[in-house]
Amino acid sequence: MTRRLHRSRKLASIIDAVGNTPLLRLARVARSAPSVEVYVKLEFSNPGGSVKDRPALRMMQDAIADGRLTPDRILIDSTSGNTGVAYSLMGAALGYRVQLVMPKNVTKARKDITQAYGTELIFSDPMEGSDGAIRLVRRIVAENPDKYFYPDQYSNPSNPLAHYHGTAVEILDALGDRITHFVTGLGTSGTMMGTTRRLHEHTRRVHCVAVEPSEALHGLEGLKHMGSSIVPPIYDAGLADELMPVTTEDGWDMSDRVAAEEGLHVGHSTGSNIFAAVKIAERIHREQGGGCVVTIACDRGDRYFAPQKWEKRYVW
Ligand SMILES: Cc1ncc(COP(=O)(O)O)c(C=O)c1O
């Protein structure tokens, strides 16, 4: 057996571990489309465990560069999910205070993980859910605008830019001209908008598909049903070449399947992404006899262990 010697990466800061995530070929769950390669980009390999490390870092770096974030300001936002973890990690690594507003009844695990990085928590009325947290953070910032940096990932162009300059470039680096299709779900829409914009500039046409929950009330955490939601200002409805609705059941079932069949334990938005990627692979296997589909693994399945019922609708 030949052994390859790898030189291990040396990092000067944990922020240098963001990006350059691996692409994994899905062999088993995509076997119904044998002429098509299906890849998933493992964004849970980022140090905060999710795709949100990229935009959180970029939003902070861009704000530091143009003076919106200074050492005397506190980064404040209203998320207890993956973006909250990412802000907390980046804040600790870059030396900025972070405060997160979240409904008082979020699980202990969500409070613990962000507090572990030194983040301060402010609790909003549990009866008002995530909208209550948004309203409270806006009130806090309005009362003391000079004290805070409020990134607001839904309207911050640095969010899609992180994917334009990062995720998409890495995909093209790894696959070059082989990629024919890109598929991912819509939350803030940063991943879809930024990656698609860059892939559409590629010399060869890449067909980009946006995945969204098929119903307004769904259990696909991280994803938005745009028709019934406040539409994020960064979302451009005309950018995707196709919109594919996925049911909660199909997303959850695919999460179970990839764990059992590929050894890939992922969250339910990733289950939906892979479900949609396999559907597209089956279609192009039938109609075009080959292709290469890429999708995103947003986070790991262990983020969703023992969720409380009410949390299913909590927007990450
Ligand atoms: C688990 C999960 N899936 C999907 C998404 C959607 O990503 P984006 O906000 O880039 O649309 C998010 C982001 O909030 C997420 O946390």
The ligand as an ORCA input file, in Angstrom:
! r2SCAN-3c Opt
* xyz 0 1
  C     -29.161     25.159      8.057
  C     -29.255     26.211      7.017
  N     -29.639     25.843      5.791
  C     -29.771     26.749      4.806
  C     -29.538     28.077      5.018
  C     -29.768     29.030      3.895
  O     -28.618     29.719      3.469
  P     -28.739     31.204      2.951
  O     -29.060     32.066      4.130
  O     -27.403     31.502      2.372
  O     -29.836     31.258      1.947
  C     -29.136     28.497      6.284
  C     -28.889     29.907      6.540
  O     -29.482     30.606      7.271
  C     -28.988     27.542      7.311
  O     -28.627     27.904      8.554
*
